[in-house]
Amino acid sequence: MTGPGHASNLMQTLQGRRHAAGPDGPILTPIDAVDAIEAAMAMGEEEHGERWRKRPVLHHVKKGLGHALSAGPRGDGIDDDSGHPHLVLAATRMVLAVAVYLASREA
């Protein structure tokens, strides 16, 4: 299944917390940033499927750093292939790296 909310279990978990409140008030998740990452993940899922789960953490970190360096000084550089801002793709790769790391700890 593809589209918003189905890109990954991690994104589903974050999305489920959108309107949740903890004992100290609302959860401080930047929803607009999560939405941008989720859109990039949904597009990537359509093209690449679940292959990202098989890549090592360092692969995603290196790709993320490449996007971060391509973002430009104001962070507004756009990826020619996807049309997404490099900064969003950098954050997406870091989320993927964290998800792979957490999955490896559970195994």
C-alpha positions in Angstrom: 0.0 0.0 0.0 1.4 3.4 -0.8 0.5 7.0 -0.1 0.4 9.2 3.0 0.3 7.1 6.2 1.6 4.0 4.6 5.2 4.9 3.8 6.6 3.3 6.9 5.7 2.1 10.3 7.7 4.9 11.8 5.7 7.5 9.8 2.5 5.9 10.9 3.6 6.1 14.5 4.4 9.8 14.2 1.2 10.5 12.4 -0.8 8.8 15.1 0.6 11.3 17.6 -0.5 14.4 15.6 -3.3 15.2 18.0 -2.1 13.4 21.1 -1.2 15.2 24.3 1.2 14.0 26.9 1.1 14.8 30.6 3.1 18.0 29.9 0.9 19.2 27.0 0.9 18.6 23.2 3.6 16.5 21.7 6.2 18.8 20.0 6.3 16.9 16.7 6.7 19.4 13.8 3.8 18.0 11.7 4.6 20.0 8.6 8.1 18.5 8.6 6.7 15.0 9.2 4.3 15.6 6.3 7.1 16.6 3.9 9.2 13.5 4.9 6.1 11.3 4.6 5.5 12.6 1.0 9.1 11.9 0.1 8.9 8.4 1.5 5.6 7.7 -0.3 7.2 8.7 -3.6 10.3 6.6 -2.8 8.1 3.7 -1.9 6.4 3.8 -5.2 9.7 3.7 -7.0 11.9 1.6 -4.7 9.5 -0.4 -2.5 10.9 -1.7 0.7 14.5 -2.0 -0.4 15.6 0.7 2.0 15.1 -1.7 4.9 17.9 -3.9 3.5 20.4 -1.0 3.3 22.8 -0.4 6.1 22.5 2.6 8.4 25.6 4.2 7.0 24.2 4.0 3.4 21.3 6.2 4.5 23.5 8.6 6.5 25.8 9.1 3.5 22.9 9.7 1.2 21.4 12.1 3.7 24.6 14.1 4.1 24.9 14.3 0.3 21.4 15.8 0.1 22.2 18.2 3.1 25.2 19.5 1.2 23.2 20.0 -1.9 20.5 22.0 0.0 22.4 25.2 -0.4 22.9 27.9 2.3 19.2 28.6 2.7 18.1 25.0 2.4 16.1 25.6 -0.7 17.9 23.5 -3.2 15.6 21.2 -5.2 16.5 17.6 -6.3 16.2 17.3 -10.1 15.0 13.7 -10.0 12.3 13.9 -7.3 11.3 17.6 -7.2 11.6 17.5 -3.4 13.8 19.9 -1.5 17.3 18.4 -0.8 16.7 19.3 2.9 13.6 17.2 3.0 15.4 14.3 1.4 18.3 14.6 3.9 15.8 14.4 6.8 14.1 11.5 5.1 17.3 9.6 4.8 18.1 10.2 8.4 14.7 8.9 9.4 15.4 5.8 7.3 18.7 5.4 9.0 17.1 5.6 12.5 14.4 3.1 11.4 17.0 0.6 10.2 19.1 1.1 13.3 16.0 0.5 15.6 15.0 -2.6 13.6 18.5 -4.0 14.0 18.3 -3.6 17.7 15.0 -5.5 17.9 16.4 -8.4 15.8 
